[in-house]
């Protein structure tokens, strides 16, 4: 932890120009890496979109931190996150993409929690990363979210597998939640309400297909981010909200894996310039929910 904090502090003090990707790097269509130099951020991306989850060292360095999922806009078809982060200023658009999505304490793009007594109960940041496939054609890894309380009703813990294939804006996630009680759970999967400023975007709640689709407000210098979550209609349990998140609810049996998909897009990238384009793309998806 101390080593990670020292490395992160050093990273924050240096701003460098973005290194141009080599010809070999430009052939890759997916990547996973752990940024030990930036508090253990876990970076994963494909040829369309980029994501990040946060490690334990960030909790001490930049509170509040959360187990939500960060999304970066990108306009190139090869990995750029590690090179962008190493500049010391991932928030500056240097030609290949930019991070202007602020997860804060929200769920970001598809982070989850337990919905109990009309309240969202969430874990701390990830531990125990296990990278199965680091590219160049696909990204796959798993992490653990150690035990956290759900009021006084129970304690839960999660293991989650992430898979990101080329050509898709969606992560496929397989979650297994252990519980001190064998009673069924209601899991809430979220999209942050205001990750790019103070304004709300537009939200579409599709109960028939069990999908939550968001298009963010347009920012003057960076454009708009978008997000969506798709769950199994057979397990769909409704929608909810809290101060930070739009939520889609799923019935879950402790110890039994369940699959959901979460995705993001950026209006500054090559694929989705307008809200109708993103909504049409989400609606045409035919996701697999078989663990």
C-alpha positions in Angstrom: 0.0 0.0 0.0 2.8 2.5 1.0 4.7 1.7 -2.2 1.6 2.3 -4.3 0.9 5.6 -2.6 4.5 6.8 -3.2 4.3 5.8 -6.8 0.9 7.5 -7.2 2.2 10.7 -5.7 5.2 10.7 -8.1 2.8 10.1 -11.0 0.7 13.1 -10.0 3.7 15.4 -10.1 4.7 14.8 -13.7 2.9 15.9 -16.9 4.4 14.5 -20.2 3.2 14.5 -23.8 1.3 11.4 -25.0 3.7 8.9 -26.6 2.7 7.8 -30.1 1.7 4.2 -30.3 4.1 1.9 -32.1 3.1 0.1 -35.3 2.8 -3.1 -33.2 0.7 -1.4 -30.5 -1.7 -0.2 -33.2 -2.4 -3.8 -34.2 -3.9 -4.6 -30.8 -7.7 -4.5 -30.4 -7.8 -5.0 -26.6 -5.7 -4.6 -23.5 -5.7 -5.1 -19.8 -3.1 -3.6 -17.4 -2.7 -2.7 -13.8 -1.3 0.8 -13.3 0.9 0.3 -10.2 2.3 3.8 -10.8 -1.3 5.3 -10.3 -2.7 3.7 -7.1 -3.4 0.3 -8.8 -5.9 1.4 -11.3 -7.0 -1.5 -13.5 -7.3 -0.4 -17.1 -9.2 -2.4 -19.8 -10.2 -1.4 -23.3 -11.0 -2.6 -26.7 -11.2 -1.0 -30.1 -14.3 1.1 -29.3 -14.3 2.1 -25.6 -12.2 2.1 -22.4 -12.9 1.4 -18.8 -11.2 1.5 -15.4 -11.8 0.2 -11.9 -10.0 1.4 -8.8 -7.7 -0.4 -6.3 -7.5 -0.1 -2.6 -4.5 2.4 -2.6 -6.7 5.1 -4.2 -9.1 5.0 -1.1 -6.3 6.5 1.0 -4.9 8.8 -1.7 -8.0 10.3 -3.2 -11.1 9.8 -1.0 -13.9 9.3 -1.6 -13.2 6.4 -3.9 -15.7 3.7 -5.0 -16.2 0.3 -6.6 -17.9 2.0 -9.5 -16.7 1.5 -13.1 -15.0 4.5 -14.9 -15.4 5.0 -18.7 -13.0 6.9 -21.0 -13.9 8.3 -24.4 -11.6 7.1 -27.2 -11.3 7.9 -30.9 -8.6 5.4 -32.0 -9.0 1.6 -32.5 -5.9 0.6 -30.6 -5.2 0.8 -26.8 -4.3 4.2 -25.4 -5.2 4.2 -21.7 -1.8 3.2 -20.3 0.0 5.7 -22.5 -2.6 8.4 -21.7 -2.4 7.8 -17.9 1.4 7.9 -17.9 1.3 11.5 -19.2 0.1 12.5 -15.7 -3.0 14.2 -17.1 -5.6 11.7 -18.4 -8.2 14.5 -18.3 -6.5 16.4 -21.2 -7.6 15.3 -24.7 -4.3 14.7 -26.5 -5.8 13.3 -29.7 -6.6 9.7 -28.9 -9.2 10.0 -26.2 -9.9 11.5 -22.8 -11.1 10.8 -19.3 -13.8 13.3 -18.2 -16.2 10.9 -16.6 -16.2 11.3 -12.8 -17.3 8.2 -10.9 -17.0 9.7 -7.5 -19.0 7.6 -5.0 -21.5 6.5 -7.8 -21.7 3.2 -9.7 -20.3 4.7 -12.9 -21.1 2.4 -15.8 -22.5 -0.8 -14.3 -21.0 -1.0 -10.8 -23.3 -2.8 -8.4 -24.5 -3.0 -4.8 -27.2 -4.7 -2.8 -30.6 -3.0 -2.7 -32.0 -3.4 0.8 -34.6 -1.3 2.7 -34.6 1.3 -0.2 -30.9 1.9 0.1 -27.8 0.9 -1.9 -25.1 -1.0 0.0 -21.8 -1.1 -1.8 -18.3 -2.6 -1.4 -14.9 -1.0 -1.1 -12.5 -1.1 -4.1 -11.3 -4.2 -5.8 -8.6 -6.6 -4.6 -6.9 -9.8 -6.0 -6.8 -9.0 -9.7 -6.3 -12.1 -11.9 -5.7 -11.3 -15.6 -6.7 -14.2 -17.8 -6.3 -12.5 -21.3 -4.4 -9.2 -21.6 -4.9 -8.8 -25.4 -4.3 -8.3 -28.2 -7.6 -9.6 -29.4 -9.7 -9.6 -26.2 -9.5 -8.7 -22.5 -10.6 -10.9 -19.6 -9.9 -10.8 -15.9 -11.5 -11.2 -12.5 -11.3 -9.4 -9.2 -12.8 -9.8 -5.7 -14.8 -7.3 -3.6 -14.3 -8.5 0.0 -17.1 -8.7 2.5 -19.2 -5.7 3.2 -22.3 -5.2 5.4 -25.9 -4.9 4.2 -27.3 -3.0 7.1 -27.6 -5.6 9.9 -29.3 -8.1 7.7 -26.3 -9.9 6.3 -22.7 -9.7 5.0 -21.9 -10.2 1.4 -18.8 -10.6 -0.8 -18.4 -10.7 -4.6 -16.2 -12.3 -7.2 -16.6 -10.8 -10.7 -15.3 -11.8 -14.1 -15.0 -9.2 -16.8 -14.8 -9.9 -20.6 -14.4 -7.3 -23.3 -14.4 -8.4 -26.9 -13.5 -6.3 -30.0 -16.2 -4.6 -31.9 -18.5 -4.1 -28.9 -19.1 -1.2 -26.5 -20.3 -3.7 -23.8 -18.4 -5.5 -21.0 -19.8 -8.9 -20.2 -19.7 -9.4 -16.4 -20.3 -12.6 -14.4 -20.9 -11.9 -10.7 -21.0 -14.4 -7.9 -22.2 -13.0 -4.6 -21.5 -15.0 -1.3 -23.8 -14.2 1.6 -24.0 -14.9 5.3 -27.7 -15.6 4.7 -29.1 -18.0 2.1 -32.1 -15.8 1.4 -32.4 -14.3 -2.1 -30.9 -10.9 -2.8 -31.9 -7.9 -4.8 -28.8 -6.6 -6.7 -28.9 -3.0 -8.0 -26.7 -2.2 -11.0 -26.2 1.5 -11.6 -25.4 4.3 -14.0 -24.1 7.5 -12.4 -26.5 10.5 -12.7 -24.0 13.4 -13.0 -20.6 12.0 -13.9 -19.6 14.8 -16.4 -20.9 17.9 -14.5 -23.9 19.1 -12.6 -26.6 18.6 -15.3 -28.6 15.4 -15.7 -28.6 13.6 -19.0 -31.6 11.7 -20.5 -32.5 8.2 -19.2 -34.5 5.5 -20.9 -35.9 2.7 -18.7 -37.0 -0.3 -20.8 -38.8 -2.8 -18.6 -39.6 -5.2 -21.5 -36.0 -5.8 -22.4 -34.6 -5.0 -18.9 -32.3 -2.3 -20.1 -31.2 1.1 -18.7 -29.9 3.6 -21.3 -28.3 7.0 -20.5 -27.1 9.8 -22.8 -25.2 12.5 -20.9 -25.3 16.2 -21.2 -23.1 17.8 -23.9 -20.1 19.5 -22.4 -18.7 22.5 -24.3 -15.2 21.2 -24.8 -15.5 17.4 -24.6 -18.9 16.3 -25.9 -21.2 13.7 -24.3 -20.7 10.4 -22.6 -23.3 7.6 -22.8 -23.9 4.4 -20.8 -26.2 1.4 -20.7 -26.9 -1.7 -18.6 -28.6 -4.9 -19.8 -29.8 -7.6 -17.4 -31.6 -10.9 -17.9 -35.3 -10.2 -18.3 -36.1 -13.4 -16.4 -34.4 -12.0 -13.3 -35.4 -8.3 -13.8 -37.0 -6.9 -10.6 -37.7 -3.2 -11.6 -35.9 0.1 -11.4 -34.9 2.4 -8.6 -32.8 5.5 -7.9 -30.8 7.1 -5.2 -29.1 10.5 -5.1 -26.2 9.4 -7.2 -27.5 6.6 -9.5 -30.1 5.3 -11.8 -30.5 1.6 -10.9 -31.8 -1.5 -12.5 -32.7 -4.3 -10.1 -32.0 -8.1 -10.4 -33.1 -11.0 -8.3 -30.0 -13.1 -7.3 -29.5 -16.3 -5.4 -26.4 -16.2 -3.2 -23.6 -18.4 -4.5 -25.1 -18.6 -8.0 -23.4 -16.7 -10.8 -25.4 -14.2 -12.9 -24.4 -12.3 -16.0 -25.1 -8.7 -17.0 -23.7 -6.4 -19.6 -22.7 -2.7 -19.2 -21.4 -0.4 -21.9 -20.4 3.2 -22.7 -19.8 5.5 -25.6 -18.5 9.0 -26.4 -19.8 11.5 -28.9 -16.2 12.5 -29.7 -15.4 9.0 -30.9 -16.1 7.6 -34.4 -19.2 5.5 -33.6 -22.0 7.4 -31.8 -22.4 11.1 -32.5 -26.1 11.4 -31.4 -28.3 10.0 -28.7 -30.6 8.1 -31.2 -27.6 6.3 -32.6 -26.7 5.0 -29.1 -30.2 4.1 -28.2 -30.6 2.1 -31.5 -27.4 0.3 -30.9 -28.3 -0.7 -27.4 -31.8 -1.9 -28.4 -30.4 -4.1 -31.2 -28.1 -6.0 -28.8 -28.9 -9.7 -28.2 -26.8 -10.4 -25.1 -26.1 -13.8 -23.6 -27.0 -14.2 -20.0 -25.8 -17.8 -19.5 -23.0 -18.0 -16.9 
